[in-house]
Amino acid sequence: MNTIVHTFPQLQDRRGEAASLDCARALALLAVKPSLAFDTYHVSAGSEAPTIGQIISAMDEAIGTSGSRYSMCRVRDFGKIAREVVGRDRCSSGRLIEHALRLYAGFAELDYAFDNRRLRDEIGFEPLPFTDYVSECVRTSRGVGIAEQMRWDFK
């Protein structure tokens, strides 16, 4: 979760595409199906993905705060943000954090929602909206430094 940096590099009305927690169920159903109609499927939230603003609100609710603790930032601010994070978490590398922010921002700027219609039609997949389980993500990431979170992201 982006709780240390408190910034998002995109507009709040853009979609926050995240694969739902029930991806394993979707993959298992595809794996045991005798034949598939297509070679590729997107296991994603699709057009029902919540906006970044909705995700931020759900994160604030999970933490128990009111009002937005987050702000939008520009790509040119990433170096400064990375230095601030390094100041709080001495085991972090500023260049690695800045690189990660650029990667995350590059994807977010696409404002792309994957088309999951094939998966919905093939197995009746209904993704769980990220806002429904963001509180669990917040809970399990509490006390985990950004460097450790990034190690998981870049595995």
N, C-alpha and C positions, 0 to 999 in steps of 0.2 A: 504494500500500500504506500501511497505517496505522502505519508503522514509527517515525515521529517522535513521535506522540502516545502510543503504547503503551496505548491504551484502546479498549474497545469498548462502545457504549451499549446492549448487549442481553445476554441470557442465552446461555451457551455452547451450550445444547442447541437453540437455534433454528436454523433453516435459513439458510444464506447463499446466496441465489439469485443466480446469476451466469450470464450467457449464455456458452456455451463458445466456445472458439477456432474450432470448426468451424461457426460460424454462417453464414459465407460459403458453405460447401458446401451447407448446408440451404436458404439463400435461392436459390442458383443452381439447385438441383434443383426447387424450387417454380416458379421463373421459366420453366424450359424445359418443364415438364409441360404437355401440351396442354389439360388441364382440371383444375380443382381442385374438391374436394368442399365447401370452405368459403371464406368471404370473409376470415377472419382466422385467424392461427396464432400461438402463442407459441413463439418460438425461445428455449428456456430449459433449465435443468437439471431443472426439474420436481420430482417427488417424490423423485428421486435426488440432490437438492442436498445437499451435505455440511453438517454443523452448523458453527456458528461455532467451536466447540471444535476440530473437525477441521481447519478452515482455519487456526486459530491454531497448531496442532501442525505443520501442513505448512509454515507460514511459519517457525516456529522451526527446523525441520529444514533448510529452504533456507538459513537464515542460519548454521546450524551451532551453534545453542545448545540447551541442554537446559533443561527446566523452562519455565514460562510467563513471558515478559517482559511480558505484557499484563495489564491489570486491567479490570474492569467499572467504568463510571462512570454517574453520574446526569445527567440533562439540566441540572440546576442547576449542575453542574460545568463546563459548556461554556465559560462566560466565562473562567474561570480557565485552562482548558486552552488556549483561544485565545491568551490573554496569554502563556502559556509558549512557545507556538509562535512568536509574534511576536518574543519575546525571542531566539530562536535564528535566526530568518529575518527579518531587518529589512525585506525587501521585501514581507512579508505584511501584510495588513490583518486585524486582530483581529476586526472585525465580520464580514468576509467568511468567515473561518474558522469563527466561531461559527455563522453562518447555514448554512454547508455541513454542519457537524456536526448541526445540527437537521434538515436535509433528510435526511441519511443515516440518522439515528436514527429519523426518522418512518417511513421505508421499512422499516428493520429491525424496528421495533416491530410492524409488520403481521404479521410471521412468516409471510409468504405464499410459497408455492411455486406458480409458475404451472403450469397444466395443459398439458402438451405432448403429450398423447395424439393430437391431430389430426395433428400433425407426424410423430409416430412412425408412425401408421397410414398416412399419405399417402405418405411417402417413406422410411420405415424409419430415421428419424433417431435416432441414439443419441448423446446429448450426452457430451462428455468432461468428467468431473468436475473442478471447479475445483482440487481438491487435486492433480490430476495435472499441472497446469501452473503452479501458484502459484510454484514455484521460478523459473520463467522471468520471472514478473512481478516477483519480488523482485530478480532479477539485473538486469533492465532498468530498474528504478526506483532502484537504488543510486546515491546521490549526487545525486538529483533532489529539490529542496526541495518541501515540501508546497504552496507557492503555485503552483509550476509544474505539479505534478500536478493541482491544482484547476482550473487554466486548461484542461487537457484535459477534465476532467469536465464543465465548464460551457460547453463549446463548443456 
